[in-house]
Amino acid sequence: MTYLYTIASVLVISLISLIGAMTLFVKRQSMQKILLFLVAFSAGSLIGDAFIHLLPEALAENKNELMLSIAILSGIMLFFLLEKVLRWRHCHESGCEDHPRHLGLMNLIGDGAHNYIDGLLIGASFSVSIPLGIATTIAVILHEIPQELGDFGVLLHSGFSVKKALFFNLLTGLIAILGGLTALVMGERLGSFNAFMLPFTMGGFIYIALSDLIPELHKDTSPVQTIFHIFGIIAGIGVMLLLLLLE
């Protein structure tokens, strides 16, 4: 049953890669407002999952406080490195014609690595319990939606056709399945794997929320939008609380 839930969840994550097509049918200004609310909602859900679901489970699985701290810090550092990969460019000269194409290829490589780790996080969570796996899947989904919308735009800017952008986004999304299966196999063979992966996941979620998502919200400082952002963060945390009550 754990394998079924994990594969179904990572398939949903993979299919979200196709959501980028909706940017072709929504006005840029409207899309920007929608994205910022989704970013706020995603930040709240990631923070909520980290502290409401993952932290209690990590404390129950691992009594070694030092290892717990190291695992959380490892999650923060790995996602920092992933972000560096996503921002890396092969061509640093302003006049280089290949720059956009390199940007698209590096984005796909970074996105593939990110999706593999998403699969690992989901698989490790389901290995502990179905409710924890569902909560982590929802948090990842909410984070993936704005990210995939942005990735689709990067690929189009890099010279990919709409069909190719959708195809390659889906292809990198399917890598999450490999990550999910890896986590399940490792969890069965290594008893300490989940004890490390839970706080590791927590560290990754905290980094994404506070380093990637929250700074995006500061770009729009209007009072009305700020209220929407606060509401979005609270709503994201509320979803995680609701899931806890339903367990």
N, C-alpha and C positions, 0 to 999 in steps of 0.2 A: 504493500500500500504506500509506503514511503517513497518508493521509486516512482510510482504512478503520479503521486502528488507533485513530486519534484519535476518530472518531465513535463507534466501539464503546465506547471508554473513557468518554467523556463521557455516553453513554447509560446506562452502568452507574452513574455518579455521579448522574445524574438520578433513576434508579429507587430509589436509596437513600433519597430523600426520603419514600418510602412506608413506611419502616421504623418511623416513629413510631407506627404502629398497634399495634405489639407492646406499647407501654406500657399498653394497655387490658387486657392479659391477664396481666401480671406484677405481683406485689405491689410496692408502693412501696419497701419496705425492700430487697427482693431486687434491684429495678431499680437502686437507688442503688449497691449493691455492684458490680453488673455494669458500670454506667456508669463508676465510678471506675477499674476495671481497664482498660476500653476507653480511658479518658482517658490512663492511664499508657502503654498499648501504643501509642496514637496519638502521644504525645509522643516516645517512643523512635523510632518510624518516621520522624517528621518531622525530628528531629535527625539520625538516621542517613542519611536521603536527602540532607539538606543538606550534610553533611560527607563522606559516603562516595561519593555519586554526583554531586551538583551542583557541588561545589567543584572537583574535578579537571577536570570538563568545562568549567566557567567559566574556569579557568586556561588550558586548552588553546585555548578560543575567543577569549579576550581577553588580550592581553599588556599592556594599559594598566592599571596597578595603580590609578591614581586613578579611572578609570571603573568599575573593578571594585568599589572601595569605595563609590562613589556609588550604584551599582546596588543593592548590598546594603542600604545605608541607605535607599534609596528604597522597597525592599520592606518594610522595617521600618516606615517612616512611613506608607505607604499602608494597611497592615493596622491600624495604630494608628487612622487616620482611619475605616476601616471599622468598627472596634469602637466608635468614638464614635457613628457613625450608628446602629448596632444598639442602643445604650443611650440614644439621644435620645428625648425625649418631646415631643409637641405640647402636651400639657396638663400644667402644673406645679402645679395646685391640687389639694389632697388630696380635695376634694369633687366634683371633675369627673366626671360620669357617663360621659363619652366616653373617659376615660383608657384603659380596657382595649382599646377598639376601635382607638384610635390606636396603642397598643402593638403590636397585631397587624399593622396596616398598615405601620408602620415596620420591624417585624421582617421582613416580606416584601420590602420595598424593599432593606433591608440584605442579606438573604439572596440576593436576585437579583443584586446587585452582587458579592457574594462568589462566587457560582457562576460568574458571567461571568469573573472573574479566575481561578478554578480551571480553567476551560476554557482560558484563555490559557496558564496554567502547563503544563497537560498537552500542549496543541498545540505549544508551544515546545520541550518536552522531546522529543516524538516527531520534531520537525524535525531534532534533532541525532542521535538514534539510537533504535531501537525499544526496546532494553533500558532506556535512560534514561527513556523514556516510560512503560514498564511500572512501573518503580520509583516514579516520581512519581505515577502513577495509584494504586498501592497505598497510598502515603503519604496521598494525598488521601482515598481511600475510608475509611481507618482514622480520619481526622480527621472526616469527614462523618457517620459513624454516630452518635457521641455528640451532635454538633451538631444533627442532624436530629431526634433524640429530644427534645432540648431545645426546638427550634423548634416541634415539634408540640404540646408542652405549653403553650407561650406562646400559640399560636393558639386552643387550647381555652379557656385562661384569658381570652382576649380576646373570647369569645363566639361563635367559629366552631363550626359543627357538625362532627362527625367527618368527614363526607364533604367538606365545604368545606375543612377543614384539610388533608386529604390532597390534594385537587385543587390548591389554591393552592401547597402545598409542592412538588408535582410540577411545576407550571407554572414556578415560580421555578427549580427544578432543571434544567429543559430549557434555560434560558438558558446553561448551560455549553456547549451545542453551539455556540452563536453565538461564544462566547469561543474555543473550540477552532479553529473555522474561521477566525476573525480572525487567530489566531496563525500558522496555516499560510500564509495569503495574505500576511501581513506578512513572514513569514520568507522567502518566495520573492522578494518585491519589495525588501526592505531587508536587505542582507547583515549589517548591524550589529544587527538586531533580536534574534536569538538570543544574540549576545554580551552584550546588555543583560539579556534576560529570564532567563537562567540564574542570574546572581548575584542578580537581583531576586527570583526564586523562592526562592532560598536565604534571603534576608533575611526574606521573608514566613513561611517555614516556621520559622525560628528564633524570630521574634516570637510566632507562634501557640503554639509549644511552651513557651517560657519565660514568656510573659506571660499566656496564657489557660489552658493545660492544667496546667502544674506547680503554679500557685497553687491550683487545685481540689483537688489531691492533699493539700495541707497542711491542708485542712479536716477530715480524719480522721487523727488523730495516734496512733491505737492501734498498738502494735508489730506485731501480726499484719497489719493492713492496710498498714503501711509496707513490710513485707517483700513483700507482693503488688504494691505499687506499684513497688518497685525491680525486681522480677521482670518486671513488665509493660514497664517502660522498656527493660530489657536485651533482652527478647524482641523489642520493636519494632526496636531497633538490629540485633539478630541477623538479623531478616528482611531488612533492607537489605544486610547482609554476605553473606547466603546468595544473594541476587539477584546480587550482584557476582561471586560464585564461579560462578554458573550462566551468566553472560554469555559 
